[in-house]
Amino acid sequence: MIGPYFQLDRSLLEVRLLELTHGNYEDDLVLALRIESLDRKLPAYHALSYAWGTAASSQKALIDGKETVVGLNLDCALRDIRCTLNGPILIWVDALCINQHDLDERNSQVLLMKDIYSQAERVLIYLGPKHLGDADAIAKIQQDQVPQSAEAAHVLLNQIESICQRTWFGRVWVAQELALSQRDPKVYLGTLTLAWSVFYKYVINLDLRKPPSLDGHPRLFPFMQIVDKVQRLGRVRAFRTTSLNLQIYRSAPALATDPRDKVFGLLGICAFNPGQAVVTPDYTKSTQRVFAEATVSMLQEGDNLPYGLLPMQPPRIIPEASPYRRLPDLPSWVLDLNISSQVPGLCGQNGPYWLIPNRAVHPGALLKDTNHIPDRIRASDDFKRLHTYGVHLGTIGAVYSSIINADCFGYHKRATALREIYHTYMKPRNISAQSLLHALTVDRKPPVLDPQLAERFPAEFEQLLESQNEITFPSHFFDVMVALSGHEECHLFFTDNNRVGITYHPDVEDGVRVGDVVAGLLGINFPFVLRPVDNGLDGRTAHTMINVAHVADHQWEHDFLKSAGPDAHWSDFKEHGLKHYTII
């Protein structure tokens, strides 16, 4: 026995439940643990969903007669909840019902959390202690009232925003706990309570019910970011079980005290396909190993590709913070799942979405024709190397980044930079202006509202490159530069075979280099920038993965694979240029 914990019998699927009795807030926290089996009929119990936090309460709890340190937020939760009770209840609380010092027990209990939360009579969501204004906001939500005066509406928006900025909303475990609740969860703000469904419906519809005087008001932008965060949770609850790719993508901005929980905290609501490695919780493994195993599993799914959903590189611009760098010793092909949760509000800035043309659909949809060919990807036993197949698209001969990134609002500076590239590099090599345009627009139609300008946009762009006129407002050249302003942060590159492309890296000066190669990987011709390195195995050149890329006028998929027979292997298509790549 360690502390208040007797050993659990894993063969009986035993869990601990905490007995909580009615009391005043300031009373000592006296608790009792009892062991129950998920194999047998359980007594009615609740499951707590809350934010752990790092601060410990100054007051210790007494659990089965033993003093136990409790987190500050959990201490508040148990005290507030017991104030609302009419009698004793049983409640499952991860921090206290799992022996956190026993790694084997943690691993086995995390595997049971799907059953624990789905079998609970109700999930209790504790957002934190009550703050000034919370009671007024909760009353309006419960009465479904939206004030129509601008002043009162401003106050309400501030109150709702304050509630939704509680730590609970940004915690990765919340997705699983919310999704697995069979009944409508009960939300606590201090001792104030309301149903989750009532809260959710009110918040996501508030924008449509606000007074007309607030339409277009700058105050709405931060509020809509809050609404988006709440809607993400609603989507998780609506689609409770889905792929590891989608669950990690939907929860990408969420935080985890232990980075491994970015994966382990979602496993209870993940479905795995045949042939896909099933990830299991194991807290003896390093964060790097967990992220590597998750990346391999996502690559094996067959319906989605993580490289089309999640960023490989951190954002370049982080206000009032030091730049986030990828985890040390993380293989270049492994997704650092911390990236999207490091920078609130900028989680999509460096995402891969803007490097994938609309006409390519989603990369995952292109997998189906070749899913029958084994070993599209294979990881080494130590998860340091990734083996896959692809075609060489070119070697980078020139990179332009800092001059294009100099000033995202200096349209004349950017136009001057593009003109210089066009006249000094492109024209001597007979690279067309349209190839540059297709690279900068990712083969999409330029986002312009004027239908006439949209129709003649390619010609206007070429005229802009040929002209030396200053970019003034208003003018067609100004409109062209505004339409191209979505890619200020790109690295523009040219290959030795005159392909034009763009990619992203936070290091403007050295992130992408001359000599890097562009390859269409994963059997679907998905473009990546790779860097050759000398430490490959068996005399082969290995590569590090820089990022996904867009290549102008590039054709995704391989026509020669569309008729691949049931016994086909990737090595059968060497004559078409398909070759093996080792990525480290």
C-alpha positions as CSV (number, residue, x, y, z in Angstrom):
1,M,0.0,0.0,0.0
2,I,1.3,3.4,-1.0
3,G,-0.3,6.4,0.7
4,P,-4.1,5.7,0.7
5,Y,-3.8,3.2,-2.1
6,F,-4.4,-0.5,-2.0
7,Q,-3.3,-2.5,-5.1
8,L,-6.0,-2.8,-7.8
9,D,-6.7,-6.2,-9.5
10,R,-6.4,-5.5,-13.2
11,S,-7.9,-8.8,-14.2
12,L,-11.2,-7.6,-12.6
13,L,-10.9,-4.1,-14.2
14,E,-11.0,-2.6,-10.7
15,V,-11.2,1.2,-10.2
16,R,-11.4,3.4,-7.2
17,L,-14.3,5.7,-6.4
18,L,-14.2,8.6,-4.0
19,E,-16.9,9.2,-1.5
20,L,-17.8,12.9,-1.1
21,T,-20.3,14.0,1.5
22,H,-22.1,17.3,2.0
23,G,-20.2,20.0,3.9
24,N,-19.5,23.7,4.1
25,Y,-16.8,25.1,1.9
26,E,-14.3,25.8,4.8
27,D,-14.8,22.3,6.4
28,D,-11.8,19.9,6.3
29,L,-11.8,17.8,3.2
30,V,-12.4,14.3,4.5
31,L,-12.7,11.6,1.8
32,A,-12.9,7.9,1.5
33,L,-11.9,5.6,-1.3
34,R,-13.7,2.4,-2.3
35,I,-12.7,-0.2,-4.9
36,E,-15.3,-1.3,-7.5
37,S,-15.1,-3.5,-10.6
38,L,-16.1,-2.4,-14.1
39,D,-16.8,-6.1,-14.7
40,R,-19.7,-6.0,-12.2
41,K,-22.7,-3.8,-11.7
42,L,-21.4,-0.5,-10.5
43,P,-23.1,1.7,-7.9
44,A,-24.2,5.1,-9.3
45,Y,-21.2,7.5,-9.5
46,H,-20.2,10.7,-11.2
47,A,-17.0,11.5,-13.1
48,L,-15.2,14.8,-12.7
49,S,-13.9,16.9,-15.6
50,Y,-11.6,19.7,-14.5
51,A,-8.3,21.4,-15.2
52,W,-5.4,20.0,-13.1
53,G,-3.2,23.1,-12.9
54,T,0.2,23.1,-11.3
55,A,-0.5,24.8,-8.0
56,A,-1.1,22.7,-4.9
57,S,-3.6,23.6,-2.2
58,S,-2.2,24.8,1.1
59,Q,-4.8,22.5,2.8
60,K,-4.2,18.8,2.6
61,A,-7.1,16.4,2.2
62,L,-7.6,13.4,4.5
63,I,-8.2,10.3,2.4
64,D,-8.9,7.2,4.4
65,G,-7.2,8.8,7.3
66,K,-4.0,9.7,5.4
67,E,-3.0,13.3,4.6
68,T,-2.8,13.8,0.9
69,V,-1.6,16.8,-1.2
70,V,-4.4,18.0,-3.6
71,G,-4.1,20.4,-6.5
72,L,-5.6,23.8,-5.8
73,N,-8.2,23.7,-8.5
74,L,-9.3,20.2,-7.5
75,D,-9.5,21.3,-3.8
76,C,-11.8,24.1,-4.9
77,A,-13.9,21.7,-7.1
78,L,-14.5,19.2,-4.3
79,R,-15.4,22.0,-1.8
80,D,-17.8,23.7,-4.2
81,I,-19.5,20.5,-5.3
82,R,-20.1,19.3,-1.8
83,C,-21.8,22.5,-0.9
84,T,-24.5,21.6,-3.5
85,L,-25.1,18.1,-2.3
86,N,-28.0,16.7,-0.3
87,G,-26.3,13.5,0.6
88,P,-23.1,11.6,-0.1
89,I,-22.1,10.8,-3.7
90,L,-19.4,8.6,-5.3
91,I,-17.2,10.4,-7.8
92,W,-14.3,9.4,-10.0
93,V,-11.4,11.9,-9.9
94,D,-8.3,10.9,-11.9
95,A,-5.8,12.7,-9.7
96,L,-7.0,10.9,-6.5
97,C,-8.5,7.6,-7.8
98,I,-5.3,6.7,-9.7
99,N,-2.1,6.2,-7.9
100,Q,-0.1,8.7,-9.9
101,H,3.2,7.3,-8.6
102,D,2.6,3.9,-10.1
103,L,3.3,4.0,-13.9
104,D,1.8,0.6,-14.5
105,E,-1.4,1.6,-12.8
106,R,-1.5,4.9,-14.7
107,N,-1.2,3.0,-18.0
108,S,-3.9,0.5,-17.2
109,Q,-6.3,3.1,-15.7
110,V,-6.0,5.4,-18.7
111,L,-7.1,2.5,-20.9
112,L,-10.2,2.2,-18.7
113,M,-11.2,5.9,-18.9
114,K,-13.5,5.3,-21.9
115,D,-15.6,2.9,-19.7
116,I,-15.2,5.1,-16.6
117,Y,-16.7,8.2,-18.2
118,S,-19.3,6.4,-20.4
119,Q,-20.7,4.4,-17.4
120,A,-20.8,7.4,-15.1
121,E,-24.3,8.6,-14.2
122,R,-23.2,12.1,-15.1
123,V,-20.0,14.0,-15.9
124,L,-19.5,17.0,-13.7
125,I,-17.6,19.8,-15.4
126,Y,-15.8,22.2,-13.0
127,L,-14.8,25.4,-14.6
128,G,-13.3,27.0,-11.5
129,P,-14.4,29.2,-8.6
130,K,-17.1,31.8,-9.1
131,H,-16.0,35.2,-10.3
132,L,-17.7,38.6,-10.2
133,G,-20.3,38.7,-13.0
134,D,-20.6,34.9,-13.3
135,A,-24.0,34.8,-11.5
136,D,-25.5,37.5,-13.8
137,A,-24.2,35.6,-16.9
138,I,-25.5,32.2,-15.7
139,A,-28.9,33.7,-15.0
140,K,-29.1,35.2,-18.5
141,I,-28.1,31.8,-20.0
142,Q,-30.6,29.9,-18.0
143,Q,-33.4,32.4,-18.8
144,D,-32.2,32.5,-22.5
145,Q,-32.0,36.3,-22.4
146,V,-29.8,38.5,-24.7
147,P,-29.8,42.2,-23.8
148,Q,-30.5,44.4,-26.9
149,S,-28.8,47.6,-25.6
150,A,-25.2,47.9,-26.9
151,E,-23.9,48.6,-23.4
152,A,-25.5,45.6,-21.7
153,A,-24.5,43.4,-24.6
154,H,-20.9,44.5,-24.2
155,V,-21.0,43.5,-20.5
156,L,-22.5,40.1,-21.4
157,L,-19.8,39.4,-24.1
158,N,-17.1,40.2,-21.5
159,Q,-18.8,37.9,-19.0
160,I,-19.1,35.0,-21.4
161,E,-15.6,35.5,-22.7
162,S,-14.3,35.5,-19.2
163,I,-16.0,32.2,-18.5
164,C,-14.8,30.6,-21.8
165,Q,-11.2,31.6,-21.1
166,R,-11.1,29.3,-18.1
167,T,-8.3,26.8,-18.3
168,W,-10.8,23.9,-18.7
169,F,-11.7,25.0,-22.2
170,G,-8.1,24.6,-23.4
171,R,-7.3,21.2,-21.8
172,V,-6.8,18.2,-24.0
173,W,-8.5,15.6,-21.7
174,V,-11.7,17.6,-22.0
175,A,-12.5,16.3,-25.4
176,Q,-12.7,12.7,-24.3
177,E,-14.5,13.4,-21.0
178,L,-17.1,15.5,-22.8
179,A,-17.6,13.1,-25.7
180,L,-18.0,10.0,-23.5
181,S,-20.6,11.5,-21.2
182,Q,-23.9,9.6,-22.0
183,R,-26.1,12.2,-20.3
184,D,-25.9,15.9,-20.6
185,P,-22.9,17.0,-18.4
186,K,-23.5,19.4,-15.5
187,V,-21.4,22.5,-15.5
188,Y,-20.1,24.1,-12.2
189,L,-18.9,27.7,-11.8
190,G,-18.2,27.7,-8.1
191,T,-21.6,26.5,-6.7
192,L,-23.5,27.8,-9.7
193,T,-24.7,25.1,-12.0
194,L,-26.3,24.6,-15.4
195,A,-26.5,21.9,-18.1
196,W,-23.7,21.8,-20.7
197,S,-26.2,21.7,-23.6
198,V,-27.9,24.9,-22.4
199,F,-24.5,26.7,-22.0
200,Y,-23.3,25.5,-25.4
201,K,-26.4,26.4,-27.4
202,Y,-26.5,29.9,-25.8
203,V,-22.8,30.7,-26.5
204,I,-22.6,29.5,-30.1
205,N,-25.9,31.3,-31.0
206,L,-25.0,34.6,-29.2
207,D,-23.5,36.2,-32.3
208,L,-26.8,35.8,-34.2
209,R,-28.8,37.2,-31.3
210,K,-26.7,40.2,-30.4
211,P,-28.1,43.8,-31.0
212,P,-27.7,45.1,-34.6
213,S,-25.6,48.0,-33.3
214,L,-22.7,45.6,-32.6
215,D,-22.6,44.3,-36.2
216,G,-19.0,44.6,-37.5
217,H,-17.8,45.9,-34.1
218,P,-14.1,45.1,-33.5
219,R,-15.1,43.7,-30.1
220,L,-16.6,40.7,-31.8
221,F,-13.4,39.3,-33.3
222,P,-11.9,38.1,-30.0
223,F,-15.3,36.9,-28.9
224,M,-15.7,34.8,-32.1
225,Q,-12.3,33.2,-31.4
226,I,-13.8,32.1,-28.1
227,V,-16.9,30.8,-29.8
228,D,-14.7,28.7,-32.2
229,K,-13.1,27.1,-29.2
230,V,-16.5,26.1,-27.7
231,Q,-17.7,24.9,-31.1
232,R,-14.6,22.6,-31.4
233,L,-15.8,20.9,-28.2
234,G,-19.3,20.7,-29.6
235,R,-18.1,18.9,-32.7
236,V,-16.2,16.4,-30.5
237,R,-19.4,15.6,-28.6
238,A,-21.4,15.3,-31.8
239,F,-19.0,13.0,-33.5
240,R,-17.8,11.0,-30.4
241,T,-15.6,8.4,-32.0
242,T,-13.4,9.1,-35.0
243,S,-9.9,8.6,-36.3
244,L,-6.7,9.5,-34.5
245,N,-5.9,12.0,-37.3
246,L,-9.1,13.9,-36.8
247,Q,-9.1,13.8,-33.0
248,I,-5.6,15.1,-32.8
249,Y,-6.4,17.8,-35.4
250,R,-9.6,18.9,-33.6
251,S,-7.8,19.1,-30.3
252,A,-4.5,20.6,-31.7
253,P,-4.8,24.0,-29.8
254,A,-5.5,22.2,-26.5
255,L,-2.9,22.1,-23.7
256,A,-1.6,19.2,-21.7
257,T,0.5,19.3,-18.6
258,D,2.2,16.1,-19.8
259,P,2.8,16.4,-23.6
260,R,2.2,12.7,-24.0
261,D,-1.4,13.3,-23.1
262,K,-1.8,15.1,-26.5
263,V,-2.1,11.5,-27.7
264,F,-3.1,9.4,-24.6
265,G,-5.9,11.9,-23.6
266,L,-7.7,11.1,-26.9
267,L,-7.4,7.3,-27.2
268,G,-10.8,6.7,-25.6
269,I,-12.6,8.4,-28.5
270,C,-10.4,7.1,-31.3
271,A,-11.2,4.3,-33.8
272,F,-8.4,2.4,-35.5
273,N,-8.6,0.8,-39.0
274,P,-7.4,-2.7,-39.8
275,G,-3.7,-2.6,-40.4
276,Q,-3.3,0.6,-38.4
277,A,-1.1,0.4,-35.3
278,V,-3.2,0.9,-32.2
279,V,-1.6,3.4,-29.9
280,T,-1.8,2.5,-26.2
281,P,-0.9,4.6,-23.2
282,D,2.6,3.9,-21.8
283,Y,4.1,6.6,-19.6
284,T,7.5,4.9,-19.6
285,K,8.0,6.1,-23.1
286,S,9.5,9.5,-23.9
287,T,7.4,12.3,-25.5
288,Q,9.5,11.9,-28.7
289,R,8.7,8.2,-28.9
290,V,4.9,8.7,-28.2
291,F,4.7,11.4,-30.9
292,A,6.6,9.1,-33.4
293,E,4.3,6.2,-32.8
294,A,1.3,8.4,-33.2
295,T,2.6,9.9,-36.4
296,V,3.2,6.4,-37.8
297,S,-0.3,5.3,-36.8
298,M,-1.9,8.3,-38.4
299,L,0.1,7.7,-41.6
300,Q,-1.2,4.1,-41.6
301,E,-4.9,5.1,-41.3
302,G,-5.7,5.1,-45.0
303,D,-8.4,7.8,-44.9
304,N,-6.4,10.9,-43.8
305,L,-2.8,12.0,-43.8
306,P,-1.5,14.0,-40.8
307,Y,0.8,16.1,-43.0
308,G,-2.3,17.6,-44.6
309,L,-3.8,18.5,-41.3
310,L,-1.1,19.4,-38.8
311,P,1.9,21.8,-39.0
312,M,5.4,20.4,-39.2
313,Q,7.0,23.7,-38.3
314,P,6.2,26.3,-35.5
315,P,5.0,29.8,-36.4
316,R,7.5,32.5,-37.2
317,I,5.8,35.4,-35.4
318,I,4.9,34.9,-31.7
319,P,3.9,38.1,-30.0
320,E,5.5,38.7,-26.6
321,A,7.1,35.3,-26.5
322,S,10.3,33.5,-27.4
323,P,10.0,31.4,-30.5
324,Y,8.9,27.8,-30.0
325,R,11.3,25.3,-31.4
326,R,10.6,21.7,-32.2
327,L,11.3,19.1,-29.5
328,P,15.0,18.2,-29.4
329,D,15.9,14.8,-30.8
330,L,12.6,14.5,-32.6
331,P,13.0,12.8,-36.0
332,S,12.2,15.4,-38.8
333,W,9.3,13.3,-40.1
334,V,7.6,13.2,-36.7
335,L,4.9,15.7,-36.0
336,D,5.6,17.8,-32.9
337,L,2.1,17.8,-31.5
338,N,3.0,20.7,-29.1
339,I,3.3,23.2,-31.9
340,S,-0.4,24.2,-32.4
341,S,-1.0,24.7,-28.6
342,Q,2.0,27.0,-28.0
343,V,0.6,30.1,-29.7
344,P,-3.1,30.9,-28.9
345,G,-4.8,32.5,-31.9
346,L,-2.0,31.6,-34.4
347,C,-2.4,27.9,-34.5
348,G,-3.3,27.9,-38.2
349,Q,-0.7,30.4,-39.4
350,N,1.9,27.8,-40.2
351,G,-0.6,25.0,-41.1
352,P,-0.3,22.9,-44.3
353,Y,-3.7,23.8,-45.6
354,W,-2.6,26.8,-47.7
355,L,0.0,24.7,-49.5
356,I,-2.5,22.2,-50.8
357,P,-4.4,23.2,-53.9
358,N,-8.2,22.8,-54.0
359,R,-8.1,20.7,-57.1
360,A,-6.0,18.1,-55.2
361,V,-9.0,17.5,-52.8
362,H,-7.7,16.2,-49.5
363,P,-4.5,14.2,-49.6
364,G,-6.2,11.4,-47.6
365,A,-8.8,10.9,-50.3
366,L,-6.0,10.0,-52.8
367,L,-4.9,7.1,-50.7
368,K,-7.7,4.8,-51.5
369,D,-6.5,3.6,-55.0
370,T,-3.3,2.3,-53.6
371,N,-4.2,1.3,-50.0
372,H,-3.9,-2.4,-51.2
373,I,-0.1,-1.9,-51.8
374,P,1.7,-2.9,-48.6
375,D,4.2,-0.7,-46.7
376,R,3.4,2.7,-48.1
377,I,5.3,3.8,-45.0
378,R,7.4,1.8,-42.6
379,A,9.2,2.9,-39.4
380,S,12.4,1.4,-38.1
381,D,12.1,-0.6,-34.9
382,D,13.4,2.4,-32.9
383,F,11.1,4.9,-34.7
384,K,14.1,7.0,-35.7
385,R,13.7,6.4,-39.5
386,L,10.7,6.5,-41.8
387,H,10.8,4.5,-45.1
388,T,8.5,5.5,-47.9
389,Y,8.3,5.8,-51.7
390,G,8.2,8.8,-54.0
391,V,9.6,10.5,-57.1
392,H,12.2,13.2,-57.4
393,L,10.7,16.5,-58.6
394,G,13.8,18.6,-58.7
395,T,16.7,20.1,-56.8
396,I,16.4,23.6,-55.4
397,G,18.6,26.0,-57.3
398,A,17.4,29.3,-55.8
399,V,15.4,30.4,-52.8
400,Y,13.8,33.8,-52.1
401,S,12.3,34.5,-48.7
402,S,13.6,37.4,-46.7
403,I,13.0,40.0,-49.5
404,I,9.5,38.7,-50.0
405,N,8.9,38.7,-46.3
406,A,10.3,42.1,-45.6
407,D,7.1,43.9,-45.0
408,C,3.7,42.3,-45.5
409,F,2.0,45.7,-45.9
410,G,4.7,47.2,-48.1
411,Y,3.1,46.2,-51.4
412,H,5.5,48.2,-53.5
413,K,8.5,46.5,-51.7
414,R,7.0,43.1,-52.5
415,A,6.2,44.0,-56.1
416,T,9.8,45.3,-56.5
417,A,11.1,42.0,-55.1
418,L,8.9,39.9,-57.4
419,R,10.0,42.0,-60.4
420,E,13.6,41.5,-59.6
421,I,13.1,37.7,-59.4
422,Y,11.2,37.7,-62.6
423,H,13.8,39.7,-64.6
424,T,17.0,38.4,-63.2
425,Y,16.2,34.7,-62.6
426,M,13.0,33.7,-64.4
427,K,13.3,35.4,-67.8
428,P,16.8,34.1,-68.6
429,R,15.5,30.6,-67.9
430,N,12.2,31.0,-69.8
431,I,10.1,30.5,-66.7
432,S,6.7,32.0,-67.3
433,A,5.0,34.6,-65.1
434,Q,2.1,32.2,-64.9
435,S,4.2,29.6,-63.2
436,L,5.1,32.2,-60.5
437,L,1.4,33.2,-60.2
438,H,0.3,29.5,-59.9
439,A,2.9,29.0,-57.2
440,L,1.9,32.1,-55.2
441,T,-1.9,31.3,-55.5
442,V,-1.4,27.5,-54.9
443,D,-3.1,26.9,-58.3
444,R,-6.3,28.5,-56.9
445,K,-8.3,31.4,-58.3
446,P,-7.0,34.6,-56.8
447,P,-9.3,35.9,-54.0
448,V,-10.7,39.1,-55.7
449,L,-14.2,40.4,-55.5
450,D,-14.2,42.3,-58.9
451,P,-15.3,39.7,-61.5
452,Q,-13.6,41.6,-64.3
453,L,-10.3,41.7,-62.4
454,A,-10.6,38.0,-61.6
455,E,-11.0,37.3,-65.4
456,R,-7.9,39.3,-66.4
457,F,-5.9,38.6,-63.3
458,P,-3.2,36.6,-65.0
459,A,-2.6,39.3,-67.6
460,E,-2.6,42.0,-64.9
461,F,0.0,40.0,-62.9
462,E,2.3,39.7,-65.9
463,Q,1.9,43.5,-66.6
464,L,2.8,44.2,-63.0
465,L,6.0,42.2,-63.3
466,E,6.9,43.9,-66.6
467,S,6.1,47.4,-65.3
468,Q,8.3,49.6,-63.1
469,N,5.4,51.7,-61.9
470,E,4.9,52.3,-58.2
471,I,2.1,50.4,-56.5
472,T,-0.4,53.1,-55.6
473,F,-4.0,53.1,-54.2
474,P,-6.4,52.8,-55.9
475,S,-5.0,50.8,-58.9
476,H,-5.3,47.4,-60.4
477,F,-1.7,46.6,-59.4
478,F,-2.6,47.4,-55.8
479,D,-5.6,45.0,-56.0
480,V,-3.3,42.3,-57.5
481,M,-0.8,42.7,-54.6
482,V,-3.6,42.6,-52.0
483,A,-4.9,39.4,-53.6
484,L,-1.4,37.8,-53.3
485,S,-0.9,39.0,-49.7
486,G,-1.8,35.6,-48.1
487,H,1.6,34.2,-48.7
488,E,3.9,36.9,-47.2
489,E,5.6,34.2,-45.0
490,C,6.4,31.8,-47.8
491,H,9.8,30.6,-49.1
492,L,9.7,30.9,-52.9
493,F,12.0,28.4,-54.6
494,F,13.0,27.4,-58.1
495,T,14.4,23.9,-59.0
496,D,17.0,22.9,-61.5
497,N,14.3,21.8,-63.9
498,N,12.6,25.2,-63.7
499,R,9.7,24.2,-61.4
500,V,8.4,27.0,-59.1
501,G,7.1,26.3,-55.7
502,I,6.5,27.6,-52.2
503,T,6.9,26.2,-48.7
504,Y,7.2,27.5,-45.1
505,H,9.9,27.5,-42.5
506,P,10.2,29.7,-39.4
507,D,13.9,30.4,-40.2
508,V,13.6,33.0,-43.0
509,E,17.3,33.0,-43.9
510,D,18.3,29.3,-43.7
511,G,15.2,27.3,-43.3
512,V,15.2,26.2,-47.0
513,R,18.5,26.0,-48.8
514,V,19.9,25.6,-52.3
515,G,20.6,21.9,-52.7
516,D,17.5,20.8,-50.9
517,V,15.3,18.5,-53.0
518,V,11.6,18.4,-53.8
519,A,10.0,15.0,-53.8
520,G,6.5,13.7,-54.3
521,L,6.1,11.2,-51.5
522,L,3.8,8.6,-49.9
523,G,2.8,7.1,-53.2
524,I,0.4,10.0,-54.0
525,N,3.0,12.5,-55.2
526,F,2.6,14.7,-52.1
527,P,5.3,17.4,-52.5
528,F,7.8,17.8,-49.7
529,V,11.1,19.7,-49.4
530,L,13.8,17.3,-48.1
531,R,17.4,17.8,-47.2
532,P,20.0,15.1,-48.2
533,V,22.2,14.0,-45.4
534,D,25.2,11.6,-45.3
535,N,24.3,9.2,-42.5
536,G,21.9,6.9,-44.4
537,L,22.1,3.1,-44.0
538,D,23.5,0.7,-46.5
539,G,25.1,3.4,-48.6
540,R,21.8,5.1,-49.3
541,T,21.4,8.8,-49.0
542,A,19.0,9.7,-46.2
543,H,17.0,12.9,-45.9
544,T,15.5,15.2,-43.3
545,M,12.0,16.5,-43.9
546,I,11.8,20.3,-44.0
547,N,8.1,20.8,-44.7
548,V,5.3,20.1,-47.1
549,A,5.4,22.2,-50.3
550,H,3.4,23.4,-53.2
551,V,4.8,23.1,-56.8
552,A,3.1,25.1,-59.5
553,D,1.0,23.0,-62.0
554,H,2.0,19.8,-60.1
555,Q,-0.1,16.7,-60.7
556,W,-0.9,14.8,-57.5
557,E,-1.2,11.0,-57.7
558,H,0.6,8.8,-60.3
559,D,-1.2,7.6,-63.4
560,F,1.0,4.5,-63.5
561,L,-0.4,3.4,-60.1
562,K,-4.0,3.6,-61.0
563,S,-4.0,0.2,-62.5
564,A,-1.8,-1.5,-59.9
565,G,-2.8,-5.1,-59.4
566,P,-3.7,-6.8,-56.1
567,D,-0.2,-8.2,-55.7
568,A,1.6,-5.0,-56.6
569,H,4.6,-3.7,-54.6
570,W,6.1,-0.2,-54.7
571,S,9.4,-1.5,-56.0
572,D,7.6,-2.7,-59.1
573,F,7.4,0.9,-60.4
574,K,11.1,1.9,-60.5
575,E,10.9,2.4,-64.3
576,H,8.5,5.2,-63.6
577,G,10.9,7.0,-61.3
578,L,9.4,5.7,-58.1
579,K,12.1,5.1,-55.5
580,H,12.7,4.4,-51.9
581,Y,13.3,7.3,-49.4
582,T,14.7,7.0,-45.9
583,I,13.8,10.0,-43.8
584,I,15.4,10.6,-40.4
